[in-house]
Amino acid sequence: MKITYRNFIPLFILVVFVSACAAPAAPVVTSVTMVPQTPTVLPDADSSPTEPALTHPTEVVEEGIDQDNPETIGTNPMNIQIGNTVLTATLVDNSSAEALKEALAENPITIEMRDYGSMEKVGSLGMDLPRNDQQITTEAGDIILFQGSAFVIYYAPNSWNFTRLGKINDVTAEELKEILGDGSVTVTLSLP
């Protein structure tokens, strides 16, 4: 008995037909939804290579503080030096900003920051701060704490679950992007 490929063609068609009938149809995508990007967090020097750097639990937002309301921003000043430019920022009134101020009262903090997602500069603080995460849509100049240990300066909008630390004063989005420049940058935080 000689077997030819002609004998298998009807069998192949039958198998394909049965498989197509048994499998659910794939949904057709008719629109695309943009998913906000999450900042990348650089691991602390203390983190081991096998231990994830993003394992801090989210704390409850402090009662009575609306971090998205500019009226809740107090008169807590902070300097941000980028190259030869010194910007001033106003910190919000929450435990995260208070812990940052306490650390800055001891010494200025220098952070190596890099671009992420064409919307922010991000770098490790080298310490963990208390978190007051809530859904925030950022604007240029917003200073954000991400995952308790990453310091982020936004120069374009993003929406995610963050802790607001404050806002850079008197700078436009274009000016801020020019000051931050392309690529990596060294930023020094200090109290006036």
Phi and psi restraints in degrees (value plus and minus 20) as a CYANA .aco file:
   2 LYS   PHI    -121.8   -81.8
   2 LYS   PSI     107.7   147.7
   3 ILE   PHI    -118.9   -78.9
   3 ILE   PSI     109.0   149.0
   4 THR   PHI    -140.3  -100.3
   4 THR   PSI     142.9   182.9
   5 TYR   PHI     -84.2   -44.2
   5 TYR   PSI     -45.0    -5.0
   6 ARG   PHI     -81.2   -41.2
   6 ARG   PSI     -51.7   -11.7
   7 ASN   PHI     -89.1   -49.1
   7 ASN   PSI     -47.6    -7.6
   8 PHE   PHI    -109.4   -69.4
   8 PHE   PSI     -38.2     1.8
   9 ILE   PHI     -80.6   -40.6
   9 ILE   PSI     -70.2   -30.2
  10 PRO   PHI     -81.3   -41.3
  10 PRO   PSI     -57.1   -17.1
  11 LEU   PHI     -85.3   -45.3
  11 LEU   PSI     -63.1   -23.1
  12 PHE   PHI     -81.3   -41.3
  12 PHE   PSI     -64.8   -24.8
  13 ILE   PHI     -82.4   -42.4
  13 ILE   PSI     -62.4   -22.4
  14 LEU   PHI     -81.9   -41.9
  14 LEU   PSI     -64.2   -24.2
  15 VAL   PHI     -83.8   -43.8
  15 VAL   PSI     -64.1   -24.1
  16 VAL   PHI     -83.8   -43.8
  16 VAL   PSI     -63.3   -23.3
  17 PHE   PHI     -82.6   -42.6
  17 PHE   PSI     -66.1   -26.1
  18 VAL   PHI     -85.0   -45.0
  18 VAL   PSI     -61.4   -21.4
  19 SER   PHI     -83.6   -43.6
  19 SER   PSI     -62.6   -22.6
  20 ALA   PHI     -86.2   -46.2
  20 ALA   PSI     -56.0   -16.0
  21 CYS   PHI     -92.2   -52.2
  21 CYS   PSI     -52.5   -12.5
  22 ALA   PHI    -100.2   -60.2
  22 ALA   PSI     -50.8   -10.8
  23 ALA   PHI    -104.2   -64.2
  23 ALA   PSI     118.9   158.9
  24 PRO   PHI     -87.8   -47.8
  24 PRO   PSI     127.8   167.8
  25 ALA   PHI     -89.1   -49.1
  25 ALA   PSI     121.0   161.0
  26 ALA   PHI     -94.4   -54.4
  26 ALA   PSI     118.8   158.8
  27 PRO   PHI     -86.4   -46.4
  27 PRO   PSI     126.1   166.1
  28 VAL   PHI    -111.6   -71.6
  28 VAL   PSI     107.4   147.4
  29 VAL   PHI    -104.8   -64.8
  29 VAL   PSI     100.9   140.9
  30 THR   PHI    -127.5   -87.5
  30 THR   PSI     -31.4     8.6
  31 SER   PHI    -170.6  -130.6
  31 SER   PSI     142.7   182.7
  32 VAL   PHI    -135.9   -95.9
  32 VAL   PSI     113.2   153.2
  33 THR   PHI    -126.3   -86.3
  33 THR   PSI     109.5   149.5
  34 MET   PHI     -97.5   -57.5
  34 MET   PSI     111.0   151.0
  35 VAL   PHI    -123.9   -83.9
  35 VAL   PSI     108.1   148.1
  36 PRO   PHI     -83.2   -43.2
  36 PRO   PSI     128.0   168.0
  37 GLN   PHI    -107.2   -67.2
  37 GLN   PSI     126.8   166.8
  38 THR   PHI    -119.9   -79.9
  38 THR   PSI     113.9   153.9
  39 PRO   PHI     -81.8   -41.8
  39 PRO   PSI     126.1   166.1
  40 THR   PHI    -101.8   -61.8
  40 THR   PSI     115.3   155.3
  41 VAL   PHI    -126.1   -86.1
  41 VAL   PSI     108.8   148.8
  42 LEU   PHI    -100.0   -60.0
  42 LEU   PSI     116.0   156.0
  43 PRO   PHI     -87.5   -47.5
  43 PRO   PSI     128.3   168.3
  44 ASP   PHI     -88.9   -48.9
  44 ASP   PSI     138.8   178.8
  45 ALA   PHI     -82.1   -42.1
  45 ALA   PSI     -46.4    -6.4
  46 ASP   PHI     -99.9   -59.9
  46 ASP   PSI     -33.1     6.9
  47 SER   PHI     -93.7   -53.7
  47 SER   PSI     120.8   160.8
  48 SER   PHI    -106.0   -66.0
  48 SER   PSI     134.9   174.9
  49 PRO   PHI     -80.9   -40.9
  49 PRO   PSI     -45.6    -5.6
  50 THR   PHI    -112.0   -72.0
  50 THR   PSI     -29.1    10.9
  51 GLU   PHI    -119.9   -79.9
  51 GLU   PSI     103.9   143.9
  52 PRO   PHI     -84.1   -44.1
  52 PRO   PSI     123.7   163.7
  53 ALA   PHI    -101.9   -61.9
  53 ALA   PSI     -34.1     5.9
  54 LEU   PHI    -126.8   -86.8
  54 LEU   PSI      41.7    81.7
  55 THR   PHI    -138.3   -98.3
  55 THR   PSI      -6.9    33.1
  56 HIS   PHI     -98.2   -58.2
  56 HIS   PSI     113.8   153.8
  57 PRO   PHI     -92.4   -52.4
  57 PRO   PSI     133.2   173.2
  58 THR   PHI    -102.0   -62.0
  58 THR   PSI     111.6   151.6
  59 GLU   PHI    -110.6   -70.6
  59 GLU   PSI     142.4   182.4
  60 VAL   PHI     -95.3   -55.3
  60 VAL   PSI     120.3   160.3
  61 VAL   PHI     -83.5   -43.5
  61 VAL   PSI     120.1   160.1
  62 GLU   PHI     -79.8   -39.8
  62 GLU   PSI     119.2   159.2
  63 GLU   PHI     -82.1   -42.1
  63 GLU   PSI     118.0   158.0
  64 GLY   PHI      61.1   101.1
  64 GLY   PSI     -17.9    22.1
  65 ILE   PHI    -130.5   -90.5
  65 ILE   PSI      98.7   138.7
  66 ASP   PHI    -119.4   -79.4
  66 ASP   PSI      77.1   117.1
  67 GLN   PHI     -87.0   -47.0
  67 GLN   PSI     -39.8     0.2
  68 ASP   PHI    -105.5   -65.5
  68 ASP   PSI     -29.5    10.5
  69 ASN   PHI    -110.7   -70.7
  69 ASN   PSI      96.5   136.5
  70 PRO   PHI     -79.9   -39.9
  70 PRO   PSI     -41.7    -1.7
  71 GLU   PHI     -88.8   -48.8
  71 GLU   PSI     -39.1     0.9
  72 THR   PHI    -102.6   -62.6
  72 THR   PSI     -28.3    11.7
  73 ILE   PHI     -94.7   -54.7
  73 ILE   PSI     103.3   143.3
  74 GLY   PHI    -107.0   -67.0
  74 GLY   PSI    -177.1  -137.1
  75 THR   PHI    -126.7   -86.7
  75 THR   PSI      23.5    63.5
  76 ASN   PHI    -111.1   -71.1
  76 ASN   PSI      75.0   115.0
  77 PRO   PHI    -101.9   -61.9
  77 PRO   PSI     132.0   172.0
  78 MET   PHI    -167.3  -127.3
  78 MET   PSI     122.6   162.6
  79 ASN   PHI    -116.9   -76.9
  79 ASN   PSI     122.5   162.5
  80 ILE   PHI    -147.1  -107.1
  80 ILE   PSI      90.8   130.8
  81 GLN   PHI    -119.2   -79.2
  81 GLN   PSI     105.1   145.1
  82 ILE   PHI    -146.4  -106.4
  82 ILE   PSI      86.4   126.4
  83 GLY   PHI      43.6    83.6
  83 GLY   PSI    -145.9  -105.9
  84 ASN   PHI    -113.9   -73.9
  84 ASN   PSI     -19.6    20.4
  85 THR   PHI    -115.9   -75.9
  85 THR   PSI     111.1   151.1
  86 VAL   PHI    -133.4   -93.4
  86 VAL   PSI      98.1   138.1
  87 LEU   PHI    -121.7   -81.7
  87 LEU   PSI     133.0   173.0
  88 THR   PHI    -127.9   -87.9
  88 THR   PSI     128.3   168.3
  89 ALA   PHI    -153.8  -113.8
  89 ALA   PSI     137.5   177.5
  90 THR   PHI    -134.5   -94.5
  90 THR   PSI     104.1   144.1
  91 LEU   PHI    -104.5   -64.5
  91 LEU   PSI     127.6   167.6
  92 VAL   PHI     -96.6   -56.6
  92 VAL   PSI     151.5   191.5
  93 ASP   PHI    -120.1   -80.1
  93 ASP   PSI      65.9   105.9
  94 ASN   PHI    -168.0  -128.0
  94 ASN   PSI     151.4   191.4
  95 SER   PHI     -86.6   -46.6
  95 SER   PSI     -46.3    -6.3
  96 SER   PHI     -87.4   -47.4
  96 SER   PSI     -70.7   -30.7
  97 ALA   PHI     -85.0   -45.0
  97 ALA   PSI     -56.3   -16.3
  98 GLU   PHI     -84.6   -44.6
  98 GLU   PSI     -61.7   -21.7
  99 ALA   PHI     -86.0   -46.0
  99 ALA   PSI     -57.1   -17.1
 100 LEU   PHI     -84.8   -44.8
 100 LEU   PSI     -63.9   -23.9
 101 LYS   PHI     -80.8   -40.8
 101 LYS   PSI     -60.6   -20.6
 102 GLU   PHI     -81.9   -41.9
 102 GLU   PSI     -61.3   -21.3
 103 ALA   PHI     -86.7   -46.7
 103 ALA   PSI     -60.2   -20.2
 104 LEU   PHI     -90.1   -50.1
 104 LEU   PSI     -45.7    -5.7
 105 ALA   PHI     -85.7   -45.7
 105 ALA   PSI     -47.9    -7.9
 106 GLU   PHI    -101.1   -61.1
 106 GLU   PSI     -66.7   -26.7
 107 ASN   PHI    -179.8  -139.8
 107 ASN   PSI     131.3   171.3
 108 PRO   PHI     -82.4   -42.4
 108 PRO   PSI     136.2   176.2
 109 ILE   PHI    -136.8   -96.8
 109 ILE   PSI     106.4   146.4
 110 THR   PHI    -126.0   -86.0
 110 THR   PSI     111.6   151.6
 111 ILE   PHI    -146.9  -106.9
 111 ILE   PSI     111.1   151.1
 112 GLU   PHI    -106.6   -66.6
 112 GLU   PSI      97.6   137.6
 113 MET   PHI    -136.1   -96.1
 113 MET   PSI     129.9   169.9
 114 ARG   PHI    -154.2  -114.2
 114 ARG   PSI     140.6   180.6
 115 ASP   PHI     -90.0   -50.0
 115 ASP   PSI     126.8   166.8
 116 TYR   PHI    -164.9  -124.9
 116 TYR   PSI     107.5   147.5
 117 GLY   PHI      42.7    82.7
 117 GLY   PSI       0.2    40.2
 118 SER   PHI      32.5    72.5
 118 SER   PSI      14.6    54.6
 119 MET   PHI    -164.8  -124.8
 119 MET   PSI     -29.8    10.2
 120 GLU   PHI    -177.3  -137.3
 120 GLU   PSI     141.5   181.5
 121 LYS   PHI    -131.6   -91.6
 121 LYS   PSI     115.9   155.9
 122 VAL   PHI    -156.9  -116.9
 122 VAL   PSI     123.5   163.5
 123 GLY   PHI    -180.4  -140.4
 123 GLY   PSI     141.0   181.0
 124 SER   PHI     -99.5   -59.5
 124 SER   PSI     113.9   153.9
 125 LEU   PHI     -93.1   -53.1
 125 LEU   PSI     -41.7    -1.7
 126 GLY   PHI      61.4   101.4
 126 GLY   PSI      -7.8    32.2
 127 MET   PHI    -177.7  -137.7
 127 MET   PSI     143.2   183.2
 128 ASP   PHI    -120.1   -80.1
 128 ASP   PSI     116.6   156.6
 129 LEU   PHI    -134.4   -94.4
 129 LEU   PSI     137.1   177.1
 130 PRO   PHI     -78.6   -38.6
 130 PRO   PSI     126.7   166.7
 131 ARG   PHI    -125.9   -85.9
 131 ARG   PSI     122.6   162.6
 132 ASN   PHI    -152.6  -112.6
 132 ASN   PSI      38.2    78.2
 133 ASP   PHI     -87.9   -47.9
 133 ASP   PSI     121.3   161.3
 134 GLN   PHI    -178.2  -138.2
 134 GLN   PSI     142.8   182.8
 135 GLN   PHI     -86.3   -46.3
 135 GLN   PSI     103.6   143.6
 136 ILE   PHI    -154.4  -114.4
 136 ILE   PSI     120.5   160.5
 137 THR   PHI    -125.6   -85.6
 137 THR   PSI      95.3   135.3
 138 THR   PHI     -99.4   -59.4
 138 THR   PSI     142.0   182.0
 139 GLU   PHI    -150.2  -110.2
 139 GLU   PSI     146.3   186.3
 140 ALA   PHI     -78.4   -38.4
 140 ALA   PSI     112.0   152.0
 141 GLY   PHI      77.1   117.1
 141 GLY   PSI     -29.8    10.2
 142 ASP   PHI     -89.2   -49.2
 142 ASP   PSI     118.3   158.3
 143 ILE   PHI    -129.5   -89.5
 143 ILE   PSI     102.9   142.9
 144 ILE   PHI    -146.3  -106.3
 144 ILE   PSI     125.3   165.3
 145 LEU   PHI    -122.9   -82.9
 145 LEU   PSI     105.3   145.3
 146 PHE   PHI    -136.4   -96.4
 146 PHE   PSI     108.2   148.2
 147 GLN   PHI      36.8    76.8
 147 GLN   PSI       4.5    44.5
 148 GLY   PHI      62.1   102.1
 148 GLY   PSI     -33.0     7.0
 149 SER   PHI    -158.3  -118.3
 149 SER   PSI     -24.5    15.5
 150 ALA   PHI    -124.0   -84.0
 150 ALA   PSI     111.5   151.5
 151 PHE   PHI    -118.6   -78.6
 151 PHE   PSI     107.6   147.6
 152 VAL   PHI    -148.4  -108.4
 152 VAL   PSI     112.5   152.5
 153 ILE   PHI    -132.7   -92.7
 153 ILE   PSI      99.7   139.7
 154 TYR   PHI    -110.2   -70.2
 154 TYR   PSI     117.9   157.9
 155 TYR   PHI    -140.1  -100.1
 155 TYR   PSI     -16.9    23.1
 156 ALA   PHI    -170.5  -130.5
 156 ALA   PSI     140.9   180.9
 157 PRO   PHI     -92.1   -52.1
 157 PRO   PSI     132.1   172.1
 158 ASN   PHI    -177.6  -137.6
 158 ASN   PSI     132.2   172.2
 159 SER   PHI    -145.7  -105.7
 159 SER   PSI     104.6   144.6
 160 TRP   PHI    -185.5  -145.5
 160 TRP   PSI    -197.7  -157.7
 161 ASN   PHI    -113.1   -73.1
 161 ASN   PSI      82.1   122.1
 162 PHE   PHI    -149.4  -109.4
 162 PHE   PSI     154.7   194.7
 163 THR   PHI    -133.0   -93.0
 163 THR   PSI     102.4   142.4
 164 ARG   PHI     -98.5   -58.5
 164 ARG   PSI     111.6   151.6
 165 LEU   PHI    -122.2   -82.2
 165 LEU   PSI     -55.4   -15.4
 166 GLY   PHI     149.9   189.9
 166 GLY   PSI    -180.8  -140.8
 167 LYS   PHI    -167.4  -127.4
 167 LYS   PSI     119.6   159.6
 168 ILE   PHI     -94.1   -54.1
 168 ILE   PSI     114.8   154.8
 169 ASN   PHI    -106.8   -66.8
 169 ASN   PSI     125.8   165.8
 170 ASP   PHI      31.3    71.3
 170 ASP   PSI      30.6    70.6
 171 VAL   PHI    -164.2  -124.2
 171 VAL   PSI     116.3   156.3
 172 THR   PHI    -103.6   -63.6
 172 THR   PSI     146.6   186.6
 173 ALA   PHI     -80.4   -40.4
 173 ALA   PSI     -61.7   -21.7
 174 GLU   PHI     -85.7   -45.7
 174 GLU   PSI     -64.0   -24.0
 175 GLU   PHI     -82.1   -42.1
 175 GLU   PSI     -64.5   -24.5
 176 LEU   PHI     -83.5   -43.5
 176 LEU   PSI     -63.7   -23.7
 177 LYS   PHI     -83.3   -43.3
 177 LYS   PSI     -58.3   -18.3
 178 GLU   PHI     -86.8   -46.8
 178 GLU   PSI     -62.1   -22.1
 179 ILE   PHI     -84.4   -44.4
 179 ILE   PSI     -62.8   -22.8
 180 LEU   PHI     -90.6   -50.6
 180 LEU   PSI     -50.3   -10.3
 181 GLY   PHI      48.5    88.5
 181 GLY   PSI    -195.9  -155.9
 182 ASP   PHI    -113.8   -73.8
 182 ASP   PSI     128.2   168.2
 183 GLY   PHI      58.2    98.2
 183 GLY   PSI    -175.7  -135.7
 184 SER   PHI     -97.4   -57.4
 184 SER   PSI     133.5   173.5
 185 VAL   PHI    -168.9  -128.9
 185 VAL   PSI     128.1   168.1
 186 THR   PHI    -118.9   -78.9
 186 THR   PSI     107.1   147.1
 187 VAL   PHI    -141.9  -101.9
 187 VAL   PSI     114.3   154.3
 188 THR   PHI    -137.6   -97.6
 188 THR   PSI     105.1   145.1
 189 LEU   PHI    -119.0   -79.0
 189 LEU   PSI     118.6   158.6
 190 SER   PHI    -175.1  -135.1
 190 SER   PSI     143.6   183.6
 191 LEU   PHI    -112.3   -72.3
 191 LEU   PSI     126.1   166.1
